[in-house]
Structure formats: C-alpha cells, structure tokens
Amino acid sequence: MKYLIYPIIICFIVFGNVSNAIANTKENELRHYTKINLPYSSDELEKYYYWGEHGLQLSPDMPFPLRFTNKEFSYKPKLFDYLAKTTFYFPLCYFYYKNILYKGVIQMAISDNDEKIFTFQVYSYNDQGGVIDAILLYKVQRGEISYWNDFIINPNGKILITQYQQVNLFEDDEEPKDNQIETKIVEFQMTPSGIFNSVEK
C-alpha cells in the first residue's frame, strides 16, 4: 500500500512546481506593466506621442519594447480591420475584470499603404497565459483621410469607443468644409469569460 503513495506524492510535487512556475512567469511578465483601476480612457494615451516635423513621433518616455509571442502575434484584435501587426509592442498597463487578466499595449501598426499607425490594444488571458481575445481601442492616423478614436473602459466592463474620420483631400472643383468629421459610436462588453462582445444598439 505504501508503494502506491509515492506516485501520488510525486504528482502533488509536480503539480505544485508547475503551478508555482505559472505564477512566477505571470508575475515576471506583469512587472513590465503598470496596474490600473477602471475607468480608463484614451486621455491617458496622449502623453505617449506627439506630432513632429516628420509626422507622429513616440514620446521618449515610452516603456521598453517587448516581442509578441507567436500566439499573440497571430491573433487579430477586433476592430483591427486593414492594419497589420509588427512584432514588437510597448507594455503599458494591466487590470483584472471578473478574475480575468487584461493587458494593454501600445503598438505602431502598419496600414495598407505602409504607414505607421499609433494603436492601443487590450488582450485578455486565461490562467495558463494563453490569449482569450483582443480588441483595438485607440488609433491615430493622418493622411488623405484621418482616423482617430476616443474610448473609455468602465468599471462595469462596458467599453465605449467613438471613431472619428475626416477627409483631408479634395478635388480641384471642391470647396473644403470645416469640421467635416464623421463619427461612429461602438460599444463592447467584457464578459466573465474574457470575450469582448459587441453590443448592438
């Protein structure tokens, strides 16, 4: 009978070591991020970029960049549309909602005409560190058409995003109009399972 106890003890030891390893890995990764409390809005991001002589420039106070894991890189966030990821990102913040870990990152994404776009994306993770879901909440892009977003993540898990679009290029026979800005409001809800669900109005 005593011989049967040894495999059980070994299982407990292995399981304990694995659990500790996962916890230590998560704690090590989160040290690059700042813990935040909700609500959190796009106002917090304006200090990380500015407009210079050569367009949008990143602030010198940016966090040290990290590389996406293969799974993070291959996962396309909601609202990412025509953009493409680059392999590096800047770790910014993290929070928990319904015991799910969420991490917010800044990334210079690439548009379909190879223009660099300032973006803020939020990823949700399971207990093993795997990606559950992701969403793009903020982007700033200038060109023939300018795009930018405002957002707020509320304590109840509701995310309100206001998307702006402005045409900057006109034909010779067109008269430019001031404040020709189109707006669209979209809403998402963070679920207890870590999914960003679109809310229909």
N, C-alpha and C positions, 0 to 999 in steps of 0.2 A: 504493500500500500504506500509505503514511504517513497518508493521509486516514482509513483505517479505524481507526487507532489512537485518533484523537480521541474518537469515541463511547465507546470502551472506557474511556478515561481519565475522561471525564465521568461515566460510570456509577459508577466507583470513587469519585469525589469525592462524588457524590450519596449513594451508599450509606454512605460514611463519615460524611457530615453527618447522615444520618438516624439511624445507629447512635449517634453522639455525642449527638444530641438526645434519643433514648430514654433513654440512660444518665443524662444530666443531669436529665431530668424525674423519673426514678425516685429519683435521689439527692436532688433538691429535695423530693420528697414525703416521703421517709423521714426527713428532718431533724425532722419533727414527732413522730416515734415514737422510742421507746427500744428498742434492740436487747436481746433477752433470750436466755438459754440455757435449754434444756429440762433438767429438767422445769419446768413452770409450772403453778401451781394457783390455785384460787379464793381461797386465803388472801391472794393479792396484791391482791385487789379490795376487800377490806373497808375499806381506808383511803379509798376514794373516795366513800363515802356514810355517812350516819348517820340515826338516827330522831329527828325533832324533834317539836315540838308539832303541826305540820301534816303529819305523816307522813314519808315518806322524803325526805331532803334530800341534794343533792350537796355534796361537800366543796369548800371554797373553793380547794383546790389542784388542781382539775381542769385538764387541758390546754385550750388554746384550741380552740373547736369549729371543725370544717370541714364543708363541704357534700358530700354524696354526689354522685358523677357519676350521670348518668341510668341507666347500666347497673348501677351498684352499688345504686341506689335500687330499681330494678325487679327485682333478683334477690332471691328469698325464701330466706333461710337455712334449712337443715334444722333441725327441732325448733322452728321459729318459731310453728307452729300458728296460734292465733287472734289473734296480735299484729299490729299494723300499724306500719310504719316512720314515723319523722319524717325530715325532710330533712337534719338536722344530726347529727353524731356527734362524739365526742371521741377523737382519735387516741391510742393508748396504747403499743402495743409491736409489734415485728416480729421474725421469725426465719425461717430457711431450713431446709427439710427436703427432702432429695433434690434440691437445687438449685431448689426451688420457693419463691417468696416467700409468706409468710403475714403478714397484718397483723391485729392485734387491736384492736377499737374498743369503746368504751362508748357506749351509746345509751339514751336514755329513750324506749322504745317505748310504744305506745298499746294498751290492752286493748280487748276488745269492748264494755266499758261506759265507755270514755273515761278509764280510769285510767292514769296514767303508771307504767311499769314499768322498773326499772333492769335493763339487759341488757349482756352482754358477748358479742360476736360475733367470729368469726375468718373472714377471707376469704383465699382463695388466688388467685394471679395468674400469668399467663403472662408471657413475656419482653416482650410488647408492652403490658403493663399492663392487659390485659383480665381480668375476673373468671372464674375457673375454677369455683369452688364456694365455699360459705359454710355456716357452722353456728352456731347459738346454743348457747353452753356454760353461760351463767350468767344467772339472772334472779331478781329478788326482788320478790314481790308479796304484799301483805296485803289482806284483805277478808273476806267471808264464808267464803272458802276461801283459805288462804295457800299460795303456791308458792315454792319456792326450790331452788337447785341447788348441788352441790359438783362440782368437776371437777379432773382432772389431765391434762396433756398430757405423755406420757412421751417420752424420747429416741428410743425405737424407733418413734414415730409412733402409738402406741396412745393413745386418749383414753377415759378412764373418767369417766362422768357419773352422779352419784347425784341423782335427782329426788325431792324431798320435797313432800308435800301434807298439809295439816291443815285440818280443818273447824272453823270458829270459831262457826258459827251453829247453834243447837239449837232444836227446838220446845219449847213450854212444858212438855210432859209428858216431855221427855227429860232425862236426867241427864248433864251434861257429864263426859267422862272425860279424865283427864290423859294426856298423851303419845299422843294418838290421831293418830299421824303415819304416813302411808303412804309407803313408799319403793319406788323402782324404779331399778335399775341398768342403764344402756345403755352400749354400747361401740362406738366407731368406730375405724377405721384410716385414717390418712393414706397415700395411695398415691403412687408416684413421679410420677404424672400430675397430682397436686394435688386429687384427689377424696376426699371424706370418705365412706368406705364403712362402712355399718352392719355390725357383726359379730354374727351370730346365735349364741346360746348353746345 
